[in-house]
Amino acid sequence: MTAMTDCLIEELGHTAEIGLQVRAGAPEQLFACSAQAMFGLLRVLPDRSHPSLHHHLTIESIDVESLMVDWLNELLYLHETTGALFVDCTLSRWTPTHLEADISGYPPAAPPAVHIKAATYHQLLIQADTSGWSAQIFFDI
């Protein structure tokens, strides 16, 4: 289990997939930490000596699970089209069906060791309890 800024992350293995268990204190943190953790699965660090790429994202979905999948898949799309690792995420607005975020990405310091095709709905679970928010997410690789 790895601790990141106010969140806990555990990698989960599965045939032809790789997964994460992410825990954070608030839903905005959960979404930001899930993005950071997903890019961490690529096993490469961002090269912050290069200029960063900035994007503002607005995502609408039908429920919180779809919002998570759509969020992560949009970040993967931007990664595929720009090559950047979008590890700096600030969510300025969040509801269970809507988010707005400012993201910054950097080129990788080396070629990624893993290629993530997509975030999936397979065993997807997002929960809130008295200690915060948690998500279980699997990715096609």
ROPALO-481237 format. One record per residue: residue in three letters; x, y, z of N, C-alpha, C in turn. Coordinates in Angstrom, 3 decimals. Each point is the difference from the previous one (the first is absolute). Layout:
! ROPALO-481237
+-----+----------+----------+----------+----------+----------+----------+----------+----------+----------+
!   r !      n.x !      n.y !      n.z !     ca.x !     ca.y !     ca.z !      c.x !      c.y !      c.z !
+-----+----------+----------+----------+----------+----------+----------+----------+----------+----------+
! ala !        X !        Y !        Z !        X !        Y !        Z !        X !        Y !        Z !
...
+-----+----------+----------+----------+----------+----------+----------+----------+----------+----------+
! end
This chain:
! ROPALO-481237
+-----+----------+----------+----------+----------+----------+----------+----------+----------+----------+
!   r !      n.x !      n.y !      n.z !     ca.x !     ca.y !     ca.z !      c.x !      c.y !      c.z !
+-----+----------+----------+----------+----------+----------+----------+----------+----------+----------+
! met !    0.850 !   -1.165 !    0.000 !   -0.850 !    1.165 !    0.000 !    0.897 !    1.230 !    0.000 !
! thr !   -0.320 !    0.988 !   -0.823 !    0.792 !    1.206 !   -0.131 !   -0.806 !    1.187 !    0.478 !
! ala !    0.602 !    0.871 !    0.780 !   -0.685 !    1.214 !    0.427 !    0.370 !    1.133 !   -0.935 !
! met !   -0.996 !    0.693 !   -0.533 !    0.197 !    1.204 !   -0.795 !   -0.704 !    1.108 !    0.757 !
! thr !    0.175 !    1.177 !   -0.392 !   -0.573 !    1.142 !    0.670 !   -1.426 !   -0.272 !    0.442 !
! asp !   -0.192 !   -0.283 !    1.266 !   -1.314 !   -0.212 !    0.594 !   -0.795 !   -1.138 !   -0.620 !
! cys !    0.679 !   -1.013 !   -0.545 !   -0.733 !   -1.156 !   -0.505 !    0.863 !   -1.245 !    0.135 !
! leu !   -0.664 !   -1.140 !    0.043 !    0.683 !   -1.291 !    0.042 !   -0.312 !   -0.747 !   -1.278 !
! ile !    1.022 !   -0.655 !   -0.552 !   -0.159 !   -0.701 !   -1.270 !    0.568 !   -1.401 !    0.138 !
! glu !   -0.759 !   -0.987 !   -0.467 !    0.452 !   -1.386 !   -0.028 !   -0.207 !   -0.523 !   -1.410 !
! glu !    1.029 !   -0.610 !   -0.578 !   -0.108 !   -0.562 !   -1.339 !   -0.641 !   -1.377 !    0.102 !
! leu !   -0.935 !   -0.280 !   -0.913 !   -0.711 !   -1.275 !   -0.052 !    0.316 !   -0.688 !   -1.314 !
! gly !    0.350 !   -1.267 !    0.031 !    0.303 !   -0.736 !   -1.215 !   -1.200 !   -0.800 !   -0.478 !
! his !   -0.086 !   -0.208 !   -1.309 !   -1.084 !   -0.769 !   -0.606 !    0.470 !   -0.371 !   -1.404 !
! thr !   -0.467 !   -1.120 !   -0.537 !    0.381 !   -0.434 !   -1.335 !   -0.376 !    1.050 !   -1.040 !
! ala !    0.964 !    0.432 !   -0.811 !   -0.182 !    0.979 !   -1.084 !   -0.460 !    1.365 !    0.491 !
! glu !    0.018 !    0.196 !    1.294 !   -0.378 !    1.285 !    0.574 !    0.943 !    0.322 !    1.146 !
! ile !   -0.017 !    1.248 !    0.368 !    0.709 !    0.434 !    1.193 !   -0.955 !    0.910 !    0.746 !
! gly !    0.023 !   -0.063 !    1.305 !   -0.974 !    0.764 !    0.759 !    0.608 !    0.794 !    1.126 !
! leu !   -0.840 !    0.867 !    0.540 !    0.395 !    0.847 !    1.118 !   -1.097 !    0.015 !    1.049 !
! gln !    0.407 !    0.085 !    1.227 !   -0.901 !    0.318 !    1.109 !    0.503 !    1.346 !    0.502 !
! val !   -0.836 !    1.030 !   -0.078 !    0.388 !    1.358 !    0.365 !   -0.916 !    0.480 !    1.120 !
! arg !    0.583 !    0.666 !    0.987 !   -0.765 !    0.525 !    1.125 !    0.399 !    1.446 !    0.226 !
! ala !   -0.992 !    0.872 !    0.236 !    0.261 !    1.419 !    0.257 !   -1.100 !    0.554 !    0.906 !
! gly !    0.253 !    1.171 !    0.541 !   -0.933 !    0.597 !    0.945 !   -1.240 !    0.611 !   -0.622 !
! ala !    0.089 !    0.444 !   -1.244 !   -1.112 !    0.678 !   -0.667 !   -0.085 !   -0.486 !   -1.445 !
! pro !   -1.167 !    0.123 !   -0.638 !   -0.129 !   -0.499 !   -1.371 !    0.939 !    0.694 !   -0.986 !
! glu !    0.211 !    1.301 !    0.152 !    0.921 !    0.706 !   -0.894 !    1.408 !   -0.575 !    0.107 !
! gln !    0.424 !   -0.305 !    1.214 !    1.315 !   -0.615 !    0.217 !    0.047 !   -1.399 !   -0.602 !
! leu !   -1.092 !   -0.741 !    0.119 !   -0.052 !   -1.350 !   -0.546 !    0.209 !    0.023 !   -1.510 !
! phe !   -0.648 !    0.924 !   -0.692 !    0.145 !    0.090 !   -1.448 !    1.414 !    0.444 !   -0.376 !
! ala !    0.553 !    0.976 !    0.706 !    1.372 !    0.455 !   -0.283 !    1.008 !   -1.104 !    0.304 !
! cys !   -0.156 !   -0.680 !    1.127 !    0.924 !   -1.078 !    0.360 !   -0.109 !   -1.177 !   -0.967 !
! ser !   -1.207 !   -0.283 !   -0.478 !   -0.177 !   -1.088 !   -0.964 !    0.742 !    0.300 !   -1.291 !
! ala !   -0.022 !    1.258 !   -0.427 !    0.742 !    0.389 !   -1.206 !    1.505 !   -0.155 !    0.226 !
! gln !    0.495 !    0.484 !    1.118 !    1.429 !   -0.126 !    0.303 !    0.408 !   -1.467 !    0.080 !
! ala !   -0.830 !   -0.801 !    0.645 !    0.312 !   -1.421 !    0.152 !   -0.020 !   -0.719 !   -1.341 !
! met !   -0.962 !    0.342 !   -0.862 !   -0.061 !   -0.615 !   -1.325 !    1.293 !    0.279 !   -0.772 !
! phe !    0.455 !    1.242 !   -0.007 !    1.241 !    0.314 !   -0.701 !    1.203 !   -0.650 !    0.689 !
! gly !   -0.093 !   -0.236 !    1.303 !    1.050 !   -0.726 !    0.705 !    0.130 !   -1.440 !   -0.472 !
! leu !   -1.098 !   -0.584 !   -0.485 !    0.045 !   -1.369 !   -0.525 !    0.875 !   -0.121 !   -1.245 !
! leu !    0.268 !    1.110 !   -0.666 !    0.827 !   -0.024 !   -1.208 !    1.473 !   -0.231 !    0.318 !
! arg !    0.346 !    0.082 !    1.271 !    1.366 !   -0.277 !    0.470 !    1.045 !    0.938 !   -0.608 !
! val !   -0.374 !    1.273 !   -0.141 !    0.931 !    1.001 !   -0.505 !   -0.334 !    1.326 !    0.671 !
! leu !    1.011 !    0.792 !    0.259 !   -0.213 !    1.294 !    0.625 !   -0.146 !    1.089 !   -1.050 !
! pro !   -0.777 !    1.041 !    0.323 !   -0.076 !    1.139 !   -0.922 !    1.302 !    0.787 !    0.030 !
! asp !    0.395 !    0.526 !   -1.139 !    1.203 !    0.826 !   -0.093 !   -0.408 !    1.459 !    0.173 !
! arg !    0.074 !    0.479 !    1.231 !   -0.452 !    1.349 !    0.335 !    0.969 !    1.087 !   -0.458 !
! ser !    1.099 !   -0.392 !   -0.635 !    0.915 !    1.013 !   -0.540 !   -0.546 !    0.587 !   -1.302 !
! his !   -0.984 !   -0.654 !   -0.602 !   -0.648 !    0.485 !   -1.216 !   -1.212 !    0.856 !    0.368 !
! pro !   -0.430 !    0.875 !   -0.898 !   -1.224 !    0.775 !    0.265 !   -1.200 !   -0.931 !    0.141 !
! ser !   -0.920 !    0.393 !    0.844 !   -1.192 !   -0.828 !    0.203 !   -1.086 !    0.363 !   -1.007 !
! leu !   -0.868 !   -0.969 !   -0.249 !   -1.201 !    0.205 !   -0.808 !   -1.162 !    0.196 !    0.962 !
! his !   -0.848 !    0.965 !   -0.276 !   -1.138 !    0.281 !    0.877 !   -1.303 !   -0.183 !   -0.765 !
! his !   -0.977 !   -0.563 !    0.691 !   -1.340 !   -0.164 !   -0.569 !   -1.024 !    0.260 !    1.096 !
! his !   -1.153 !    0.493 !   -0.404 !   -1.154 !    0.098 !    0.887 !   -1.014 !   -1.014 !   -0.508 !
! leu !   -0.436 !   -0.882 !    0.868 !   -0.958 !   -1.040 !   -0.387 !   -1.333 !    0.198 !    0.706 !
! thr !   -1.064 !   -0.222 !   -0.726 !   -1.350 !   -0.059 !    0.560 !   -0.593 !   -1.319 !   -0.461 !
! ile !   -0.423 !   -0.805 !    0.953 !   -0.536 !   -1.323 !   -0.324 !   -1.352 !   -0.170 !    0.667 !
! glu !   -0.962 !   -0.462 !   -0.773 !   -1.354 !   -0.313 !    0.470 !   -0.234 !   -1.496 !   -0.196 !
! ser !   -0.598 !   -0.641 !    0.995 !   -0.317 !   -1.426 !   -0.098 !   -1.314 !   -0.278 !    0.711 !
! ile !   -0.451 !   -1.237 !   -0.106 !   -1.306 !   -0.344 !    0.577 !    0.057 !   -0.354 !    1.488 !
! asp !    1.181 !   -0.398 !    0.488 !    0.143 !   -0.339 !    1.416 !    1.471 !    0.088 !    0.376 !
! val !    0.299 !   -0.191 !    1.270 !    1.369 !    0.187 !    0.488 !    0.969 !   -1.015 !   -0.606 !
! glu !   -0.460 !   -1.239 !   -0.214 !    0.871 !   -1.012 !   -0.604 !    0.350 !    0.380 !   -1.439 !
! ser !   -0.999 !    0.407 !   -0.747 !    0.247 !    0.428 !   -1.386 !    0.887 !    1.239 !   -0.038 !
! leu !   -0.173 !    0.890 !    0.963 !    0.838 !    1.194 !    0.058 !    1.468 !   -0.388 !    0.191 !
! met !    0.261 !   -0.969 !    0.868 !    1.382 !   -0.446 !    0.223 !    0.573 !   -0.609 !   -1.277 !
! val !   -0.740 !   -0.886 !   -0.641 !    0.482 !   -0.644 !   -1.227 !    0.216 !    1.043 !   -1.092 !
! asp !   -0.953 !    0.907 !   -0.171 !    0.135 !    1.036 !   -1.030 !    1.186 !    0.920 !    0.279 !
! trp !    0.206 !    0.357 !    1.255 !    1.129 !    0.842 !    0.423 !    1.331 !   -0.661 !   -0.354 !
! leu !    0.164 !   -1.233 !    0.428 !    1.265 !   -0.691 !   -0.244 !    0.221 !   -0.266 !   -1.488 !
! asn !   -1.057 !   -0.339 !   -0.714 !    0.147 !   -0.240 !   -1.439 !    0.305 !    1.283 !   -0.764 !
! glu !   -0.527 !    1.120 !    0.440 !    0.356 !    1.277 !   -0.629 !    1.477 !    0.310 !    0.225 !
! leu !    0.490 !   -0.271 !    1.200 !    1.426 !    0.205 !    0.275 !    0.862 !   -0.940 !   -0.838 !
! leu !   -0.444 !   -1.245 !   -0.171 !    0.735 !   -0.932 !   -0.858 !    0.004 !    0.474 !   -1.449 !
! tyr !   -1.128 !    0.527 !   -0.468 !   -0.064 !    0.536 !   -1.357 !    1.003 !    1.146 !   -0.166 !
! leu !    0.024 !    0.908 !    0.951 !    0.957 !    1.112 !   -0.075 !    1.441 !   -0.514 !    0.053 !
! his !    0.235 !   -1.024 !    0.793 !    1.337 !   -0.606 !    0.058 !    0.368 !   -0.589 !   -1.363 !
! glu !   -0.942 !   -0.720 !   -0.610 !    0.258 !   -0.615 !   -1.307 !    0.274 !    1.042 !   -1.077 !
! thr !   -0.707 !    1.120 !    0.044 !    0.132 !    1.006 !   -1.057 !    1.147 !    0.974 !    0.229 !
! thr !    0.443 !    0.154 !    1.250 !    1.080 !    0.958 !    0.292 !    1.271 !   -0.667 !    0.521 !
! gly !   -0.132 !   -1.201 !    0.535 !    1.127 !   -0.680 !    0.627 !    0.222 !    0.410 !    1.447 !
! ala !   -0.713 !    1.016 !    0.468 !    0.225 !    0.528 !    1.346 !   -0.616 !   -0.882 !    1.080 !
! leu !    0.630 !    0.046 !    1.169 !   -0.518 !   -0.648 !    1.194 !   -0.690 !    1.091 !    0.819 !
! phe !   -1.314 !   -0.061 !    0.103 !   -0.765 !    1.052 !    0.676 !   -0.116 !   -0.325 !    1.493 !
! val !    1.030 !    0.370 !    0.733 !    0.102 !   -0.356 !    1.410 !   -0.418 !    1.120 !    0.947 !
! asp !   -0.143 !    1.220 !   -0.504 !   -0.443 !    1.114 !    0.839 !   -1.442 !    0.310 !   -0.342 !
! cys !   -0.908 !   -0.298 !    0.923 !   -1.437 !    0.169 !   -0.233 !   -0.614 !    0.795 !    1.145 !
! thr !   -0.744 !    1.021 !   -0.350 !   -0.745 !    0.773 !    0.987 !   -1.457 !    0.028 !   -0.430 !
! leu !   -0.842 !   -0.632 !    0.783 !   -1.426 !    0.016 !   -0.296 !   -0.609 !    1.243 !    0.630 !
! ser !   -0.564 !    0.856 !   -0.831 !   -0.588 !    1.237 !    0.498 !   -1.487 !   -0.159 !    0.293 !
! arg !   -0.608 !   -1.026 !   -0.589 !   -1.423 !   -0.250 !    0.218 !   -0.250 !   -1.489 !   -0.130 !
! trp !   -0.787 !   -0.552 !    0.923 !   -0.310 !   -1.424 !   -0.043 !   -1.400 !   -0.239 !    0.539 !
! thr !   -0.771 !   -0.783 !   -0.723 !   -1.240 !   -0.610 !    0.488 !    0.078 !   -1.451 !   -0.464 !
! pro !   -0.903 !   -0.861 !    0.435 !    0.058 !   -1.398 !   -0.441 !   -0.163 !   -0.209 !   -1.507 !
! thr !   -0.409 !    1.040 !   -0.740 !   -0.174 !   -0.148 !   -1.438 !    0.744 !    1.054 !   -0.819 !
! his !    0.792 !    0.839 !    0.641 !    0.666 !    1.105 !   -0.696 !    1.321 !    0.322 !    0.692 !
! leu !    1.010 !    0.280 !   -0.808 !    1.242 !    0.524 !    0.573 !    0.618 !    1.002 !   -0.948 !
! glu !    0.725 !    0.927 !    0.600 !    0.813 !    0.946 !   -0.745 !    1.378 !   -0.048 !    0.629 !
! ala !    1.015 !   -0.087 !   -0.853 !    1.356 !   -0.152 !    0.507 !    0.992 !    0.721 !   -0.886 !
! asp !    1.051 !    0.491 !    0.635 !    1.158 !    0.518 !   -0.714 !    1.096 !   -1.034 !    0.179 !
! ile !    0.581 !   -0.422 !   -1.121 !    1.034 !   -1.027 !    0.047 !    1.266 !    0.509 !   -0.675 !
! ser !    1.123 !   -0.495 !    0.484 !    1.293 !    0.307 !   -0.607 !    0.739 !   -1.310 !   -0.215 !
! gly !    0.661 !   -0.087 !   -1.150 !    0.731 !   -1.209 !   -0.326 !    1.387 !    0.311 !   -0.511 !
! tyr !    0.862 !   -0.970 !    0.121 !    1.390 !    0.106 !   -0.418 !    0.361 !   -1.216 !   -0.838 !
! pro !    0.959 !    0.143 !   -0.888 !    0.419 !   -1.184 !   -0.753 !    0.640 !   -1.015 !    0.951 !
! pro !   -0.048 !   -1.269 !   -0.360 !    0.639 !   -1.001 !    0.856 !    1.522 !    0.094 !   -0.088 !
! ala !    0.665 !   -0.353 !    1.099 !    1.460 !    0.005 !    0.039 !    0.577 !   -1.158 !   -0.804 !
! ala !   -0.795 !   -1.021 !   -0.250 !    0.388 !   -1.182 !   -0.784 !   -1.283 !   -0.578 !   -0.578 !
! pro !    0.101 !   -0.929 !   -0.932 !   -1.230 !   -0.619 !   -0.519 !   -0.747 !   -0.747 !    1.112 !
! pro !   -1.316 !    0.113 !    0.050 !   -0.762 !   -0.728 !    1.017 !    0.208 !   -1.509 !   -0.109 !
! ala !    0.056 !   -0.665 !    1.143 !    0.196 !   -1.448 !    0.033 !   -1.309 !   -0.755 !   -0.202 !
! val !   -1.127 !    0.681 !    0.213 !   -1.321 !   -0.609 !   -0.115 !   -0.834 !    0.885 !   -0.912 !
! his !   -0.850 !   -0.628 !   -0.819 !   -0.934 !    0.755 !   -0.833 !   -1.409 !   -0.270 !    0.514 !
! ile !   -0.666 !    1.033 !    0.480 !   -1.379 !   -0.130 !    0.464 !   -0.919 !    0.374 !   -1.154 !
! lys !   -0.887 !   -0.917 !   -0.352 !   -0.940 !    0.245 !   -1.095 !   -1.213 !    0.802 !    0.470 !
! ala !   -0.554 !   -0.361 !    1.172 !   -1.216 !    0.674 !    0.457 !   -0.302 !   -0.345 !    1.450 !
! ala !   -0.680 !    0.916 !    0.664 !   -0.626 !   -0.296 !    1.292 !   -1.268 !   -0.776 !   -0.307 !
! thr !   -0.344 !   -0.971 !    0.833 !   -1.142 !   -0.866 !   -0.275 !   -1.030 !    0.068 !    1.128 !
! tyr !   -1.147 !   -0.606 !   -0.285 !   -1.042 !   -0.139 !    1.021 !    0.147 !   -1.322 !    0.754 !
! his !    0.958 !   -0.825 !   -0.398 !    0.205 !   -1.313 !    0.630 !    0.322 !    0.184 !    1.480 !
! gln !   -0.835 !   -0.535 !    0.856 !    0.152 !    0.063 !    1.452 !    0.188 !    1.429 !    0.519 !
! leu !   -0.487 !    0.986 !   -0.736 !    0.095 !    1.390 !    0.428 !   -0.852 !    0.212 !    1.239 !
! leu !    0.574 !    0.657 !    0.983 !   -0.709 !    0.251 !    1.243 !    0.458 !    1.339 !    0.561 !
! ile !   -0.942 !    0.876 !    0.264 !    0.292 !    1.280 !    0.647 !   -0.924 !    0.103 !    1.197 !
! gln !    0.603 !    0.291 !    1.169 !   -0.778 !    0.037 !    1.234 !    0.437 !    1.174 !    0.866 !
! ala !   -0.942 !    0.461 !    0.791 !    0.291 !    0.987 !    1.037 !   -0.398 !   -0.607 !    1.336 !
! asp !    0.823 !    0.230 !    1.014 !   -0.352 !   -0.430 !    1.350 !    0.509 !    1.053 !    0.978 !
! thr !   -0.038 !   -0.301 !    1.264 !    0.369 !    0.995 !    1.004 !    1.474 !    0.394 !   -0.050 !
! ser !    0.845 !   -0.831 !   -0.603 !    1.433 !    0.325 !   -0.063 !    0.405 !    0.627 !   -1.331 !
! gly !   -0.939 !    0.169 !   -0.942 !    0.344 !    0.632 !   -1.271 !   -0.589 !   -0.739 !   -1.185 !
! trp !    0.689 !    0.105 !   -1.117 !   -0.446 !   -0.578 !   -1.274 !    1.002 !   -1.044 !   -0.475 !
! ser !   -0.509 !   -1.023 !   -0.674 !    0.892 !   -1.011 !   -0.573 !   -0.500 !   -0.401 !   -1.381 !
! ala !    0.940 !   -0.449 !   -0.821 !   -0.323 !   -0.482 !   -1.340 !    0.841 !   -1.225 !   -0.306 !
! gln !   -0.619 !   -0.957 !   -0.658 !    0.698 !   -1.137 !   -0.587 !   -0.202 !    0.137 !   -1.503 !
! ile !    1.121 !    0.054 !   -0.731 !   -0.047 !    0.258 !   -1.442 !    0.934 !   -0.980 !   -0.700 !
! phe !   -0.479 !   -0.601 !   -1.098 !    0.847 !   -0.853 !   -0.815 !    0.167 !    0.616 !   -1.388 !
! phe !    1.175 !   -0.243 !   -0.574 !    0.352 !    0.554 !   -1.313 !    0.371 !   -1.129 !   -0.950 !
! asp !   -0.450 !    0.105 !   -1.253 !    0.463 !   -0.907 !   -1.050 !    1.429 !    0.381 !   -0.345 !
! ile !    0.880 !   -1.011 !   -0.088 !    1.384 !    0.259 !   -0.383 !    0.339 !   -0.823 !   -1.237 !
+-----+----------+----------+----------+----------+----------+----------+----------+----------+----------+
! end
